[in-house]
Amino acid sequence: MPAADVEQLFAQNHTLPTVPKVVRDLIEVLANENASLSQVARKIEADQVLTARMLRLANSPFYGLRRKVSSMEEAIRMLGLSAIRTLVISANLTGTFQKVPHVNLPGFWRHSLRVASVARHLAGLGRSVDPNLAFTVGSMYAIGHLIMAMVRPDEVAAVNAASTFDSMRRFAAEEQAFGFHYGDVSARLASRWDFSEEYVTALGAFARPLDRPSFDPLAGLLHLGVWRMALDRDGAVASGAARPAEVLKALGLPADSLEEMPAPEELAADLELMIG
């Protein structure tokens, strides 16, 4: 990755978003195996808007709970820590960017949540990556695209005309235009937000996970999530990449995992309640 060029991208704009504190705090507290429900609930309840949003989601028809949930701790008990972490992180990331040139934000986040949900599903089939980690990193895999569109809107618009954002050809198109691609920018943003090295490594490697000296399973899962969405949109040939059999093999996943899995929109249905 041309680090100097990516750093210049960030230096051009001083209004780029910072990671929401509740996300950082939640990731930290959930990394503690001994964290209690009340500890997690207190972290979330520090943000009243987020608390209201989480309770609305917990009481939505999707979850089919038999009685109304009225407190964050009760919601965590009913839905589980895994579901709550997923909802909180997704809700905050989708609310971090209010308006970005040339980007349909609801569509962008819908796509990102589906990629993340595919990565989580595939992680559940294997043993190398925690499914919750796969989702959390997957949900921000393309956030670099938003940074690029904010800082260089005209250049991004020109690339959009030649290659859609969700095509596997996008990486090469951006490298030709900028010298780097949105995955590189996502990795740098994760580093600036002080996320762990496993986040940064995966985000910087998912575009071509087999090209690295050491294969990173998390990057491989993200790659498959992106490929699966490109397949849904354009088909295997138009997606710009052959079937990623070698990535599946490296992860120890069955060769037909992508074809046999549920549709991405089904996997992400609960999360899409947050974006309409």
ChimeraX commands (.cxc) that place a marker at each C-alpha (Angstrom):
marker #1 position 0.00,0.00,0.00 radius 0.5
marker #1 position 1.39,3.46,-0.86 radius 0.5
marker #1 position 1.21,4.75,2.71 radius 0.5
marker #1 position 2.32,8.28,1.86 radius 0.5
marker #1 position -0.46,8.74,-0.70 radius 0.5
marker #1 position -3.11,7.46,1.71 radius 0.5
marker #1 position -1.83,9.73,4.49 radius 0.5
marker #1 position -2.06,12.66,2.08 radius 0.5
marker #1 position -5.70,11.76,1.52 radius 0.5
marker #1 position -6.39,12.12,5.24 radius 0.5
marker #1 position -4.32,15.29,5.52 radius 0.5
marker #1 position -6.53,17.01,2.94 radius 0.5
marker #1 position -9.58,17.05,5.19 radius 0.5
marker #1 position -9.83,17.92,8.86 radius 0.5
marker #1 position -13.54,17.16,9.15 radius 0.5
marker #1 position -13.31,13.40,8.72 radius 0.5
marker #1 position -15.32,11.50,11.36 radius 0.5
marker #1 position -13.93,9.95,14.50 radius 0.5
marker #1 position -15.03,6.60,15.81 radius 0.5
marker #1 position -18.04,6.93,18.12 radius 0.5
marker #1 position -16.91,6.54,21.73 radius 0.5
marker #1 position -19.65,4.04,22.49 radius 0.5
marker #1 position -18.32,1.74,19.77 radius 0.5
marker #1 position -14.77,1.86,21.11 radius 0.5
marker #1 position -15.99,1.34,24.68 radius 0.5
marker #1 position -18.26,-1.52,23.69 radius 0.5
marker #1 position -15.56,-3.37,21.77 radius 0.5
marker #1 position -13.26,-2.97,24.76 radius 0.5
marker #1 position -15.75,-4.19,27.36 radius 0.5
marker #1 position -16.86,-7.15,25.25 radius 0.5
marker #1 position -13.24,-8.21,24.83 radius 0.5
marker #1 position -13.38,-8.98,28.55 radius 0.5
marker #1 position -14.75,-12.50,28.96 radius 0.5
marker #1 position -15.95,-11.60,32.44 radius 0.5
marker #1 position -18.00,-8.59,31.35 radius 0.5
marker #1 position -21.46,-8.58,32.90 radius 0.5
marker #1 position -24.75,-7.70,31.26 radius 0.5
marker #1 position -25.04,-4.63,33.48 radius 0.5
marker #1 position -21.60,-3.38,32.43 radius 0.5
marker #1 position -22.50,-3.63,28.75 radius 0.5
marker #1 position -25.90,-2.05,29.37 radius 0.5
marker #1 position -24.34,0.94,31.16 radius 0.5
marker #1 position -21.99,1.56,28.23 radius 0.5
marker #1 position -24.90,1.65,25.80 radius 0.5
marker #1 position -27.19,3.66,28.07 radius 0.5
marker #1 position -24.61,6.45,28.12 radius 0.5
marker #1 position -26.01,7.31,24.68 radius 0.5
marker #1 position -29.74,7.97,25.02 radius 0.5
marker #1 position -30.41,8.09,21.28 radius 0.5
marker #1 position -28.65,4.76,20.79 radius 0.5
marker #1 position -30.53,3.21,23.70 radius 0.5
marker #1 position -33.88,4.23,22.21 radius 0.5
marker #1 position -32.84,2.84,18.84 radius 0.5
marker #1 position -31.74,-0.49,20.31 radius 0.5
marker #1 position -34.97,-0.89,22.28 radius 0.5
marker #1 position -37.02,-0.12,19.17 radius 0.5
marker #1 position -35.12,-2.80,17.27 radius 0.5
marker #1 position -35.42,-5.32,20.09 radius 0.5
marker #1 position -39.19,-4.80,20.09 radius 0.5
marker #1 position -39.51,-5.02,16.30 radius 0.5
marker #1 position -41.55,-7.88,14.77 radius 0.5
marker #1 position -38.35,-9.41,13.35 radius 0.5
marker #1 position -37.27,-10.73,16.76 radius 0.5
marker #1 position -40.74,-11.90,17.73 radius 0.5
marker #1 position -40.22,-11.44,21.46 radius 0.5
marker #1 position -43.29,-12.41,23.47 radius 0.5
marker #1 position -43.27,-9.36,25.71 radius 0.5
marker #1 position -42.17,-5.75,25.43 radius 0.5
marker #1 position -38.54,-5.07,26.34 radius 0.5
marker #1 position -38.18,-1.87,28.37 radius 0.5
marker #1 position -34.53,-1.77,29.48 radius 0.5
marker #1 position -31.16,-2.26,27.81 radius 0.5
marker #1 position -30.13,-4.96,30.25 radius 0.5
marker #1 position -33.34,-6.85,29.51 radius 0.5
marker #1 position -32.74,-6.49,25.76 radius 0.5
marker #1 position -29.24,-7.93,26.17 radius 0.5
marker #1 position -30.61,-10.82,28.21 radius 0.5
marker #1 position -33.28,-11.57,25.61 radius 0.5
marker #1 position -31.17,-11.15,22.46 radius 0.5
marker #1 position -27.71,-12.03,23.74 radius 0.5
marker #1 position -24.45,-10.09,23.85 radius 0.5
marker #1 position -23.54,-11.09,20.31 radius 0.5
marker #1 position -26.69,-9.64,18.76 radius 0.5
marker #1 position -26.46,-6.45,20.83 radius 0.5
marker #1 position -22.83,-5.85,19.90 radius 0.5
marker #1 position -23.66,-6.31,16.25 radius 0.5
marker #1 position -26.60,-3.92,16.44 radius 0.5
marker #1 position -24.71,-1.22,18.36 radius 0.5
marker #1 position -21.67,-1.20,16.09 radius 0.5
marker #1 position -23.78,-1.24,12.94 radius 0.5
marker #1 position -26.10,1.49,14.20 radius 0.5
marker #1 position -23.20,3.77,15.06 radius 0.5
marker #1 position -21.26,3.25,11.87 radius 0.5
marker #1 position -24.32,3.94,9.75 radius 0.5
marker #1 position -24.92,7.16,11.67 radius 0.5
marker #1 position -21.34,8.43,11.52 radius 0.5
marker #1 position -21.57,9.71,7.94 radius 0.5
marker #1 position -24.49,12.03,7.25 radius 0.5
marker #1 position -23.90,12.99,3.61 radius 0.5
marker #1 position -21.25,11.88,1.12 radius 0.5
marker #1 position -20.94,13.08,-2.51 radius 0.5
marker #1 position -21.89,10.53,-5.16 radius 0.5
marker #1 position -22.85,7.92,-2.57 radius 0.5
marker #1 position -26.34,6.63,-1.79 radius 0.5
marker #1 position -25.73,6.05,1.91 radius 0.5
marker #1 position -28.70,3.74,2.62 radius 0.5
marker #1 position -27.65,1.58,-0.32 radius 0.5
marker #1 position -24.02,1.68,0.72 radius 0.5
marker #1 position -24.77,0.58,4.28 radius 0.5
marker #1 position -27.19,-2.07,3.11 radius 0.5
marker #1 position -24.44,-3.48,0.91 radius 0.5
marker #1 position -21.86,-3.30,3.72 radius 0.5
marker #1 position -24.11,-5.05,6.22 radius 0.5
marker #1 position -24.75,-7.83,3.72 radius 0.5
marker #1 position -21.04,-8.31,3.08 radius 0.5
marker #1 position -20.50,-8.41,6.85 radius 0.5
marker #1 position -23.33,-10.89,7.31 radius 0.5
marker #1 position -21.91,-13.19,4.64 radius 0.5
marker #1 position -18.50,-13.05,6.33 radius 0.5
marker #1 position -20.11,-13.86,9.69 radius 0.5
marker #1 position -22.04,-16.79,8.21 radius 0.5
marker #1 position -18.96,-18.26,6.54 radius 0.5
marker #1 position -16.90,-17.78,9.71 radius 0.5
marker #1 position -19.52,-19.85,11.51 radius 0.5
marker #1 position -18.87,-22.71,9.10 radius 0.5
marker #1 position -15.17,-22.78,9.94 radius 0.5
marker #1 position -13.07,-22.49,13.06 radius 0.5
marker #1 position -10.40,-19.95,12.22 radius 0.5
marker #1 position -12.26,-16.65,12.91 radius 0.5
marker #1 position -14.83,-15.63,15.50 radius 0.5
marker #1 position -18.08,-14.88,13.59 radius 0.5
marker #1 position -18.69,-11.72,15.63 radius 0.5
marker #1 position -15.26,-10.40,14.71 radius 0.5
marker #1 position -15.89,-11.20,11.05 radius 0.5
marker #1 position -19.09,-9.18,11.16 radius 0.5
marker #1 position -17.63,-6.23,13.03 radius 0.5
marker #1 position -14.68,-5.85,10.64 radius 0.5
marker #1 position -16.89,-6.61,7.65 radius 0.5
marker #1 position -19.30,-3.83,8.53 radius 0.5
marker #1 position -16.53,-1.27,8.04 radius 0.5
marker #1 position -14.72,-3.00,5.17 radius 0.5
marker #1 position -15.68,-0.31,2.62 radius 0.5
marker #1 position -15.67,2.76,4.83 radius 0.5
marker #1 position -12.61,3.94,2.93 radius 0.5
marker #1 position -14.86,4.48,-0.08 radius 0.5
marker #1 position -16.73,7.14,1.87 radius 0.5
marker #1 position -13.49,8.88,2.83 radius 0.5
marker #1 position -12.34,8.93,-0.78 radius 0.5
marker #1 position -15.69,10.30,-1.96 radius 0.5
marker #1 position -15.60,13.05,0.67 radius 0.5
marker #1 position -12.05,14.17,-0.09 radius 0.5
marker #1 position -11.88,13.59,-3.85 radius 0.5
marker #1 position -15.49,13.65,-5.06 radius 0.5
marker #1 position -14.83,14.48,-8.70 radius 0.5
marker #1 position -12.21,11.77,-9.14 radius 0.5
marker #1 position -14.43,9.19,-7.45 radius 0.5
marker #1 position -17.31,10.18,-9.72 radius 0.5
marker #1 position -15.07,9.52,-12.74 radius 0.5
marker #1 position -14.16,6.06,-11.42 radius 0.5
marker #1 position -17.84,5.37,-10.73 radius 0.5
marker #1 position -18.58,5.94,-14.41 radius 0.5
marker #1 position -16.06,3.26,-15.37 radius 0.5
marker #1 position -16.61,0.69,-12.62 radius 0.5
marker #1 position -19.39,0.28,-10.07 radius 0.5
marker #1 position -18.37,0.37,-6.42 radius 0.5
marker #1 position -19.50,-3.20,-5.74 radius 0.5
marker #1 position -17.64,-4.77,-8.67 radius 0.5
marker #1 position -14.51,-6.84,-8.11 radius 0.5
marker #1 position -12.93,-4.73,-10.84 radius 0.5
marker #1 position -13.15,-1.69,-8.59 radius 0.5
marker #1 position -9.84,-2.34,-6.85 radius 0.5
marker #1 position -7.81,-2.22,-10.07 radius 0.5
marker #1 position -9.77,0.81,-11.31 radius 0.5
marker #1 position -9.00,2.78,-8.13 radius 0.5
marker #1 position -5.36,1.73,-8.12 radius 0.5
marker #1 position -5.03,3.06,-11.64 radius 0.5
marker #1 position -6.73,6.35,-10.75 radius 0.5
marker #1 position -5.34,6.95,-7.24 radius 0.5
marker #1 position -2.47,4.54,-6.63 radius 0.5
marker #1 position -4.47,2.78,-3.89 radius 0.5
marker #1 position -7.97,1.37,-3.37 radius 0.5
marker #1 position -10.69,1.87,-0.78 radius 0.5
marker #1 position -9.55,-1.14,1.25 radius 0.5
marker #1 position -6.21,0.58,1.85 radius 0.5
marker #1 position -8.07,3.66,3.07 radius 0.5
marker #1 position -10.35,1.56,5.32 radius 0.5
marker #1 position -7.25,0.00,6.89 radius 0.5
marker #1 position -5.70,3.40,7.52 radius 0.5
marker #1 position -8.91,4.71,9.07 radius 0.5
marker #1 position -9.07,1.69,11.39 radius 0.5
marker #1 position -5.50,2.45,12.43 radius 0.5
marker #1 position -6.36,6.11,13.08 radius 0.5
marker #1 position -9.32,4.97,15.15 radius 0.5
marker #1 position -6.96,2.76,17.20 radius 0.5
marker #1 position -8.65,-0.50,16.29 radius 0.5
marker #1 position -6.56,-3.63,16.80 radius 0.5
marker #1 position -3.95,-4.80,14.33 radius 0.5
marker #1 position -6.14,-7.70,13.19 radius 0.5
marker #1 position -8.70,-5.17,11.95 radius 0.5
marker #1 position -6.06,-3.17,10.10 radius 0.5
marker #1 position -4.43,-6.23,8.55 radius 0.5
marker #1 position -7.70,-7.71,7.30 radius 0.5
marker #1 position -8.94,-4.44,5.83 radius 0.5
marker #1 position -5.69,-3.92,3.99 radius 0.5
marker #1 position -5.57,-7.47,2.61 radius 0.5
marker #1 position -9.13,-8.48,1.71 radius 0.5
marker #1 position -8.98,-7.27,-1.90 radius 0.5
marker #1 position -6.32,-9.87,-2.77 radius 0.5
marker #1 position -5.90,-12.11,0.28 radius 0.5
marker #1 position -3.85,-14.73,-1.52 radius 0.5
marker #1 position -1.20,-12.22,-2.59 radius 0.5
marker #1 position 0.10,-11.73,0.94 radius 0.5
marker #1 position 3.10,-13.77,2.20 radius 0.5
marker #1 position 0.93,-15.08,5.04 radius 0.5
marker #1 position -2.76,-15.77,4.45 radius 0.5
marker #1 position -5.05,-13.89,6.84 radius 0.5
marker #1 position -8.31,-15.83,7.40 radius 0.5
marker #1 position -10.27,-12.72,8.34 radius 0.5
marker #1 position -9.22,-11.03,5.09 radius 0.5
marker #1 position -10.26,-14.16,3.22 radius 0.5
marker #1 position -13.74,-14.05,4.73 radius 0.5
marker #1 position -14.18,-10.40,3.80 radius 0.5
marker #1 position -13.04,-11.18,0.26 radius 0.5
marker #1 position -15.67,-13.90,-0.04 radius 0.5
marker #1 position -18.34,-11.53,1.28 radius 0.5
marker #1 position -17.47,-8.94,-1.36 radius 0.5
marker #1 position -17.31,-11.60,-4.08 radius 0.5
marker #1 position -20.69,-13.04,-3.06 radius 0.5
marker #1 position -22.34,-9.64,-3.38 radius 0.5
marker #1 position -20.68,-9.04,-6.76 radius 0.5
marker #1 position -21.97,-12.42,-7.86 radius 0.5
marker #1 position -25.53,-11.48,-6.90 radius 0.5
marker #1 position -25.30,-8.25,-8.85 radius 0.5
marker #1 position -23.36,-9.18,-11.98 radius 0.5
marker #1 position -22.82,-12.93,-12.12 radius 0.5
marker #1 position -19.48,-14.70,-11.89 radius 0.5
marker #1 position -18.08,-13.47,-15.20 radius 0.5
marker #1 position -19.17,-9.83,-14.93 radius 0.5
marker #1 position -17.90,-9.59,-11.35 radius 0.5
marker #1 position -14.38,-9.48,-12.76 radius 0.5
marker #1 position -13.01,-12.48,-10.87 radius 0.5
marker #1 position -13.00,-16.22,-11.20 radius 0.5
marker #1 position -14.73,-18.29,-8.55 radius 0.5
marker #1 position -12.61,-17.88,-5.40 radius 0.5
marker #1 position -11.97,-21.58,-4.95 radius 0.5
marker #1 position -8.48,-21.02,-3.56 radius 0.5
marker #1 position -9.75,-18.67,-0.87 radius 0.5
marker #1 position -12.38,-21.20,0.19 radius 0.5
marker #1 position -9.69,-23.88,0.26 radius 0.5
marker #1 position -7.35,-21.72,2.34 radius 0.5
marker #1 position -10.16,-21.22,4.86 radius 0.5
marker #1 position -10.99,-24.92,4.92 radius 0.5
marker #1 position -14.54,-24.26,3.71 radius 0.5
marker #1 position -16.56,-26.56,1.41 radius 0.5
marker #1 position -16.28,-25.67,-2.26 radius 0.5
marker #1 position -20.02,-25.02,-2.54 radius 0.5
marker #1 position -20.25,-22.76,0.54 radius 0.5
marker #1 position -21.12,-19.65,-1.47 radius 0.5
marker #1 position -23.82,-21.34,-3.51 radius 0.5
marker #1 position -25.41,-23.22,-0.63 radius 0.5
marker #1 position -25.58,-20.36,1.86 radius 0.5
marker #1 position -28.72,-18.26,2.46 radius 0.5
marker #1 position -29.14,-15.09,0.41 radius 0.5
marker #1 position -27.19,-12.12,1.83 radius 0.5
marker #1 position -30.40,-10.08,2.23 radius 0.5
marker #1 position -31.80,-12.84,4.45 radius 0.5
marker #1 position -28.66,-12.93,6.60 radius 0.5
marker #1 position -28.79,-9.16,7.12 radius 0.5
marker #1 position -32.55,-8.70,7.40 radius 0.5
marker #1 position -32.57,-7.71,11.07 radius 0.5
marker #1 position -29.76,-5.19,10.64 radius 0.5
marker #1 position -31.39,-3.52,7.65 radius 0.5
marker #1 position -34.19,-2.41,9.94 radius 0.5
marker #1 position -31.77,0.31,11.03 radius 0.5
marker #1 position -31.48,1.86,7.58 radius 0.5
marker #1 position -34.99,1.36,6.28 radius 0.5
marker link #1:1,2 radius 0.2
marker link #1:2,3 radius 0.2
marker link #1:3,4 radius 0.2
marker link #1:4,5 radius 0.2
marker link #1:5,6 radius 0.2
marker link #1:6,7 radius 0.2
marker link #1:7,8 radius 0.2
marker link #1:8,9 radius 0.2
marker link #1:9,10 radius 0.2
marker link #1:10,11 radius 0.2
marker link #1:11,12 radius 0.2
marker link #1:12,13 radius 0.2
marker link #1:13,14 radius 0.2
marker link #1:14,15 radius 0.2
marker link #1:15,16 radius 0.2
marker link #1:16,17 radius 0.2
marker link #1:17,18 radius 0.2
marker link #1:18,19 radius 0.2
marker link #1:19,20 radius 0.2
marker link #1:20,21 radius 0.2
marker link #1:21,22 radius 0.2
marker link #1:22,23 radius 0.2
marker link #1:23,24 radius 0.2
marker link #1:24,25 radius 0.2
marker link #1:25,26 radius 0.2
marker link #1:26,27 radius 0.2
marker link #1:27,28 radius 0.2
marker link #1:28,29 radius 0.2
marker link #1:29,30 radius 0.2
marker link #1:30,31 radius 0.2
marker link #1:31,32 radius 0.2
marker link #1:32,33 radius 0.2
marker link #1:33,34 radius 0.2
marker link #1:34,35 radius 0.2
marker link #1:35,36 radius 0.2
marker link #1:36,37 radius 0.2
marker link #1:37,38 radius 0.2
marker link #1:38,39 radius 0.2
marker link #1:39,40 radius 0.2
marker link #1:40,41 radius 0.2
marker link #1:41,42 radius 0.2
marker link #1:42,43 radius 0.2
marker link #1:43,44 radius 0.2
marker link #1:44,45 radius 0.2
marker link #1:45,46 radius 0.2
marker link #1:46,47 radius 0.2
marker link #1:47,48 radius 0.2
marker link #1:48,49 radius 0.2
marker link #1:49,50 radius 0.2
marker link #1:50,51 radius 0.2
marker link #1:51,52 radius 0.2
marker link #1:52,53 radius 0.2
marker link #1:53,54 radius 0.2
marker link #1:54,55 radius 0.2
marker link #1:55,56 radius 0.2
marker link #1:56,57 radius 0.2
marker link #1:57,58 radius 0.2
marker link #1:58,59 radius 0.2
marker link #1:59,60 radius 0.2
marker link #1:60,61 radius 0.2
marker link #1:61,62 radius 0.2
marker link #1:62,63 radius 0.2
marker link #1:63,64 radius 0.2
marker link #1:64,65 radius 0.2
marker link #1:65,66 radius 0.2
marker link #1:66,67 radius 0.2
marker link #1:67,68 radius 0.2
marker link #1:68,69 radius 0.2
marker link #1:69,70 radius 0.2
marker link #1:70,71 radius 0.2
marker link #1:71,72 radius 0.2
marker link #1:72,73 radius 0.2
marker link #1:73,74 radius 0.2
marker link #1:74,75 radius 0.2
marker link #1:75,76 radius 0.2
marker link #1:76,77 radius 0.2
marker link #1:77,78 radius 0.2
marker link #1:78,79 radius 0.2
marker link #1:79,80 radius 0.2
marker link #1:80,81 radius 0.2
marker link #1:81,82 radius 0.2
marker link #1:82,83 radius 0.2
marker link #1:83,84 radius 0.2
marker link #1:84,85 radius 0.2
marker link #1:85,86 radius 0.2
marker link #1:86,87 radius 0.2
marker link #1:87,88 radius 0.2
marker link #1:88,89 radius 0.2
marker link #1:89,90 radius 0.2
marker link #1:90,91 radius 0.2
marker link #1:91,92 radius 0.2
marker link #1:92,93 radius 0.2
marker link #1:93,94 radius 0.2
marker link #1:94,95 radius 0.2
marker link #1:95,96 radius 0.2
marker link #1:96,97 radius 0.2
marker link #1:97,98 radius 0.2
marker link #1:98,99 radius 0.2
marker link #1:99,100 radius 0.2
marker link #1:100,101 radius 0.2
marker link #1:101,102 radius 0.2
marker link #1:102,103 radius 0.2
marker link #1:103,104 radius 0.2
marker link #1:104,105 radius 0.2
marker link #1:105,106 radius 0.2
marker link #1:106,107 radius 0.2
marker link #1:107,108 radius 0.2
marker link #1:108,109 radius 0.2
marker link #1:109,110 radius 0.2
marker link #1:110,111 radius 0.2
marker link #1:111,112 radius 0.2
marker link #1:112,113 radius 0.2
marker link #1:113,114 radius 0.2
marker link #1:114,115 radius 0.2
marker link #1:115,116 radius 0.2
marker link #1:116,117 radius 0.2
marker link #1:117,118 radius 0.2
marker link #1:118,119 radius 0.2
marker link #1:119,120 radius 0.2
marker link #1:120,121 radius 0.2
marker link #1:121,122 radius 0.2
marker link #1:122,123 radius 0.2
marker link #1:123,124 radius 0.2
marker link #1:124,125 radius 0.2
marker link #1:125,126 radius 0.2
marker link #1:126,127 radius 0.2
marker link #1:127,128 radius 0.2
marker link #1:128,129 radius 0.2
marker link #1:129,130 radius 0.2
marker link #1:130,131 radius 0.2
marker link #1:131,132 radius 0.2
marker link #1:132,133 radius 0.2
marker link #1:133,134 radius 0.2
marker link #1:134,135 radius 0.2
marker link #1:135,136 radius 0.2
marker link #1:136,137 radius 0.2
marker link #1:137,138 radius 0.2
marker link #1:138,139 radius 0.2
marker link #1:139,140 radius 0.2
marker link #1:140,141 radius 0.2
marker link #1:141,142 radius 0.2
marker link #1:142,143 radius 0.2
marker link #1:143,144 radius 0.2
marker link #1:144,145 radius 0.2
marker link #1:145,146 radius 0.2
marker link #1:146,147 radius 0.2
marker link #1:147,148 radius 0.2
marker link #1:148,149 radius 0.2
marker link #1:149,150 radius 0.2
marker link #1:150,151 radius 0.2
marker link #1:151,152 radius 0.2
marker link #1:152,153 radius 0.2
marker link #1:153,154 radius 0.2
marker link #1:154,155 radius 0.2
marker link #1:155,156 radius 0.2
marker link #1:156,157 radius 0.2
marker link #1:157,158 radius 0.2
marker link #1:158,159 radius 0.2
marker link #1:159,160 radius 0.2
marker link #1:160,161 radius 0.2
marker link #1:161,162 radius 0.2
marker link #1:162,163 radius 0.2
marker link #1:163,164 radius 0.2
marker link #1:164,165 radius 0.2
marker link #1:165,166 radius 0.2
marker link #1:166,167 radius 0.2
marker link #1:167,168 radius 0.2
marker link #1:168,169 radius 0.2
marker link #1:169,170 radius 0.2
marker link #1:170,171 radius 0.2
marker link #1:171,172 radius 0.2
marker link #1:172,173 radius 0.2
marker link #1:173,174 radius 0.2
marker link #1:174,175 radius 0.2
marker link #1:175,176 radius 0.2
marker link #1:176,177 radius 0.2
marker link #1:177,178 radius 0.2
marker link #1:178,179 radius 0.2
marker link #1:179,180 radius 0.2
marker link #1:180,181 radius 0.2
marker link #1:181,182 radius 0.2
marker link #1:182,183 radius 0.2
marker link #1:183,184 radius 0.2
marker link #1:184,185 radius 0.2
marker link #1:185,186 radius 0.2
marker link #1:186,187 radius 0.2
marker link #1:187,188 radius 0.2
marker link #1:188,189 radius 0.2
marker link #1:189,190 radius 0.2
marker link #1:190,191 radius 0.2
marker link #1:191,192 radius 0.2
marker link #1:192,193 radius 0.2
marker link #1:193,194 radius 0.2
marker link #1:194,195 radius 0.2
marker link #1:195,196 radius 0.2
marker link #1:196,197 radius 0.2
marker link #1:197,198 radius 0.2
marker link #1:198,199 radius 0.2
marker link #1:199,200 radius 0.2
marker link #1:200,201 radius 0.2
marker link #1:201,202 radius 0.2
marker link #1:202,203 radius 0.2
marker link #1:203,204 radius 0.2
marker link #1:204,205 radius 0.2
marker link #1:205,206 radius 0.2
marker link #1:206,207 radius 0.2
marker link #1:207,208 radius 0.2
marker link #1:208,209 radius 0.2
marker link #1:209,210 radius 0.2
marker link #1:210,211 radius 0.2
marker link #1:211,212 radius 0.2
marker link #1:212,213 radius 0.2
marker link #1:213,214 radius 0.2
marker link #1:214,215 radius 0.2
marker link #1:215,216 radius 0.2
marker link #1:216,217 radius 0.2
marker link #1:217,218 radius 0.2
marker link #1:218,219 radius 0.2
marker link #1:219,220 radius 0.2
marker link #1:220,221 radius 0.2
marker link #1:221,222 radius 0.2
marker link #1:222,223 radius 0.2
marker link #1:223,224 radius 0.2
marker link #1:224,225 radius 0.2
marker link #1:225,226 radius 0.2
marker link #1:226,227 radius 0.2
marker link #1:227,228 radius 0.2
marker link #1:228,229 radius 0.2
marker link #1:229,230 radius 0.2
marker link #1:230,231 radius 0.2
marker link #1:231,232 radius 0.2
marker link #1:232,233 radius 0.2
marker link #1:233,234 radius 0.2
marker link #1:234,235 radius 0.2
marker link #1:235,236 radius 0.2
marker link #1:236,237 radius 0.2
marker link #1:237,238 radius 0.2
marker link #1:238,239 radius 0.2
marker link #1:239,240 radius 0.2
marker link #1:240,241 radius 0.2
marker link #1:241,242 radius 0.2
marker link #1:242,243 radius 0.2
marker link #1:243,244 radius 0.2
marker link #1:244,245 radius 0.2
marker link #1:245,246 radius 0.2
marker link #1:246,247 radius 0.2
marker link #1:247,248 radius 0.2
marker link #1:248,249 radius 0.2
marker link #1:249,250 radius 0.2
marker link #1:250,251 radius 0.2
marker link #1:251,252 radius 0.2
marker link #1:252,253 radius 0.2
marker link #1:253,254 radius 0.2
marker link #1:254,255 radius 0.2
marker link #1:255,256 radius 0.2
marker link #1:256,257 radius 0.2
marker link #1:257,258 radius 0.2
marker link #1:258,259 radius 0.2
marker link #1:259,260 radius 0.2
marker link #1:260,261 radius 0.2
marker link #1:261,262 radius 0.2
marker link #1:262,263 radius 0.2
marker link #1:263,264 radius 0.2
marker link #1:264,265 radius 0.2
marker link #1:265,266 radius 0.2
marker link #1:266,267 radius 0.2
marker link #1:267,268 radius 0.2
marker link #1:268,269 radius 0.2
marker link #1:269,270 radius 0.2
marker link #1:270,271 radius 0.2
marker link #1:271,272 radius 0.2
marker link #1:272,273 radius 0.2
marker link #1:273,274 radius 0.2
marker link #1:274,275 radius 0.2
marker link #1:275,276 radius 0.2
view
